Amino acid sequence: WRTVGDAFDRVTPGTLAVATLAFFVTYVLRTLRVCDEFRDEVQGRFGACLRVILIHNAMINVVPFRGGETAFPLLLRQIFGVPLMRASASLLWFRLQDAFVVGVLALAVWPGLHPAIRVAGVAVLVAVAWYLPRWARAPHDWAGRGKIVAKLGLLRDIFTEATGRSRYGWW
């Protein structure tokens, strides 16, 4: 614990202020992302969206095994009347976007990684991120192919809506 205390002693007030500001900015950006994705249901209620984000994040930190992720669709349904499937599909798309961005950043800063591998990895991630919404929007006829395939088709349709709604999600 002494090492941890010593590390905190070395943090300057300016660094702490910048880190705290950046922390709060992330919540504002996440809230704007939800406000954009569910703009028809939210109708500009930033405070209500911020509440969803804060409770969702708290639940992720408290409920084990990422069970707190269920708070997001449940809160959107309770507060804004968003169907659970649509909210869950949007959460999946948000998490995929997060993973793509983290992957690109990891490749960009990974020490000792050969530049060709770095560029190829970033290109693959960007290509997959670009392709996924297009794949979801492509016409398909999964309805008449059995119950499980029909349900997958329905999930794909809902995922299509999630990937097509967010105008600023990548930012």
N, C-alpha and C positions, 0 to 999 in steps of 0.2 A: 504494500500500500504506500510505502514511502516513495517508491519510484513513481507511482501515479501522482502523488502529491507534488513531487518535484517537477514532473512534467507540467502540471497545471500552474505551478509557480513561474515557469518560463513563458507562459502565454501572456503576451502584452495586451493591455486594454484595447488597443486598436484592432489586433487580430481577433479578440473576442467579439468586438462590435461587428466586424465584417462577417464573421462566422454566424453570429446571431441574426444579422440582417439577411444573409443568404438563406439561412434556415427558414425564416418567415417568408421570404420571396418564393421558396419552393411550394409553400402552402397556397400562396396566392396563385401561382401558376397552375397547380393541380386543380384548384377551384375553378379557374378560368377554363381549364380543359373540360371539366364536367359541365360548366355552364354552356360551353359551346356544343358539346355532344348532345345534351338534352335541352337545347334552347327552347324548343316548343313547349316542353313541360315546365321548365324552370321559370321562363318568362322574366329573366333578369334578376331573380332573387339570389344575389351573390351571397348574402349572409346565410341563407338556408343551405346553399351549396357548400359554403365553408364549414358549416356545422356537420354536414355529411362527411366531408373530408377529415375533419378533426376526430369525429367519433370512429370513423373507419380506421384511421391510423392508430388511435388508441386501442381499438379492438385487435388490430394486428399484433400490437406489442403485448397484449394481455392474454389473449386466447391462444392456447398452444396449437402447434401444427398448422399454422396459418389459417386456422378456423375463423379468425377475424375477418378474412376476406368475404365471408358471407354477410357481414354487416353492410357492405356497399350496396348490393342489390336490394336487401331488405329495407335499408333506409331510403333508397330511391323510390321504392314502391310505397312505403309509408308516407313519405313527405310529398312526393310529386306524382304518385300514381303510375310510375313507370313499371311495365310488366317485368317480372323476375327474369325471364329468358333474355329480354332485350338488355336489361341492366347487366346480367351476367356475361352476355356476349361482348358488351362494351368494355367490361372489366377485363375480359380475356384480351381484347384488342389493346387496351391500355397497357397491360402487362407485356404483351408481345412487343409493342412499341418501346417500352422501357428496356426490354431485353436486347432489342436491336441497337438502341442507342448505347447501352452499357457495353455491348459487344464491340461496337465501332470504337468507342473510347478506349476500351481495353487494348484493342489491336493498335490503336494510335500511340499508346504510351508504354506498351510492353517492352521492358528493357531487353536488349539483345536479340530482338526478333528481326529476322532478315527482311529488308525492305520489300522484296518481292512477295513474301508471305503476308506481310502487313497489307500491301495494296490488294493482293488477291482476296484476302479475308474480308477486308472492307468492301470490296466489289461484290463478293458473294452475299454478304449481309444486306447491302443496299439493294441488290437485285431481288433477293427473297422478300424483303420488306416492300418493295415496289410491286412485286408479283402477287402477293397474298390477296390484297383487295380486288385485283383484277380476276384472279381465280374465283373468288367468292361471287363476283358479279357475273361471271360467265353463265350462259344458259345451261340448265341441267334438267334432266327428267328422272329424278330419283323417287317420285311419288309412287309409282306402280311397281316397285321392286322389293316389296316386303316391308314389314313394320320397322325393322332396325334401319334399313337403308332410307326409308321415308323419314324417319326421325333425324337421321344424319342430314338429309336434304333440308329439313326444317331448320336445323342448327346452322347449316350453311347459309340459308336465307336470312336468318337473324344476324349472323356474322357479317353478311353483306351489308345489312343496314348499319351495323356498328362501324364498319370500315368506311362507309360512305358519308356518315353524319359529321364526323369531326373534321372541321376545316383547319384547325390550328394545333391539333394534337401533337404533331411532331415537334413543334416549337416548344 
